[in-house]
């Protein structure tokens, strides 16, 4: 029973025990984060918008297993299309849409 007679404490052993403890705590925290119901990527269909309204805005769409990422170019009015009408806001907050007449060419 020689190990009971040793009174020397090895500082390296206590350091290894601390590292093991920290690894267990980190593992538990990772499991809690993954199982969090507020995690947006646990849902099947999710839209995540980063930096909304800024020039470097990004939008990530998860549809099942497929991830699609869109990045803003910073240009206003980019794309194709034509004017479809005018929208007016009334004093009480309601919005009214007035379509324009079609011009045949």
RALINGI-V579919 format. One record per pair of residues at least 24 apart in sequence whose ideal C-beta (glycine too) atoms are under 6 Angstrom apart, sorted by sequence separation. I is the first residue (numbers start at 1). J is the second residue. D is the distance in Angstrom with one decimal. If there is no record, write none. Layout:
BEGIN
i=(I	I)
j=(J	J)
d=(D	D)
END
This chain:
BEGIN
none
END
